[in-house]
Amino acid sequence: MVAARNFEKSDVHAHPDTIYLNPFYNTKDVGPIVLEIPTADENASITGSVDDAWQTAIEDVGPTGGDKGKGGKYVILPPGYTDKVPDGYIPMPSPTYTSFAILRSNLKSGSDADIAKAVDYGKRVKVYPLSQATNPPDTKFVDAIDTVFDSRIPYDLRFFQTLDRFVQREPWLERDKAMIGTLKTIGIEKGKTFAPKAPSGTESNWVPQMRAAALKFCFASMVRAKHYFEKTWVLPEHREG
């Protein structure tokens, strides 16, 4: 599990004054994964959600989530899982095998003492396979405070390489099937190797071309009305009707 106390990094969503805990999971090989959330009190609580690989929330946790602040054992189930979930667990069926949870160990204040308490409380979160529930291994925490990382989306060839890995790893959801044909036209097809090549004579412009293609692939459908000449600043939502 990755824990972070500051975000002087290249992260586009995180708050610099929040203690985050981000357990990553993969149920494809080990089966259901247990996420234990400790009991909340007036001085400490965990707020957050477990998401699927599309970053769609499966269930909230903590006082506003399924355990209502009483703490609980959530069990993340892989796609198509049909076995009975043991008593005492909060089931969370996931449409994807991999993803993460976004958890915040809430601070009572910004003092060093309260930060330390929130960090210690956060480390009461546990993650382990359901198959090892009778004797769960210790949860390993990695403090990312001094780790340089870049979580921005790379709008170049890496975007399509990442998308291909996702397609190969995860099952198609019903809503995604409209994209199967479109992705096939750019060489992304389940069960086949993605091996893009620069068209002859365009090698020197390959990276900027791929960047432009990735941006268009992601955002072209959003741009209905431009607010500045030859720019693509747009409203994130559109009035219906």
HELIX and SHEET records of a PDB file:
HELIX    1   1 THR A   27  VAL A   30  1                                   4    
HELIX    2   2 ASP A  112  GLY A  122  1                                  11    
HELIX    3   3 LEU A  130  GLN A  132  5                                   3    
HELIX    4   4 LEU A  157  ARG A  169  1                                  13    
HELIX    5   5 GLU A  174  MET A  179  5                                   6    
HELIX    6   6 ILE A  180  THR A  185  1                                   6    
HELIX    7   7 GLU A  203  ASN A  205  5                                   3    
HELIX    8   8 TRP A  206  PHE A  219  1                                  14    
HELIX    9   9 ALA A  220  MET A  222  5                                   3    
SHEET    1   A 5 PHE A  24  ASN A  26  0                                        
SHEET    2   A 5 THR A  98  SER A 105 -1                                        
SHEET    3   A 5 ILE A  19  ASN A  22 -1                                        
SHEET    4   A 5 VAL A   2  ALA A   4 -1                                        
SHEET    5   A 5 VAL A 142  ASP A 143  1                                        
SHEET    1   B 4 PHE A  24  ASN A  26  0                                        
SHEET    2   B 4 THR A  98  SER A 105 -1                                        
SHEET    3   B 4 ILE A  46  ASP A  51 -1                                        
SHEET    4   B 4 ALA A  57  VAL A  61 -1                                        
SHEET    1   C 4 TYR A  89  PRO A  93  0                                        
SHEET    2   C 4 GLY A  72  LEU A  77  1                                        
SHEET    3   C 4 ILE A  33  ILE A  37 -1                                        
SHEET    4   C 4 LYS A 126  PRO A 129 -1                                        
END                                                                             
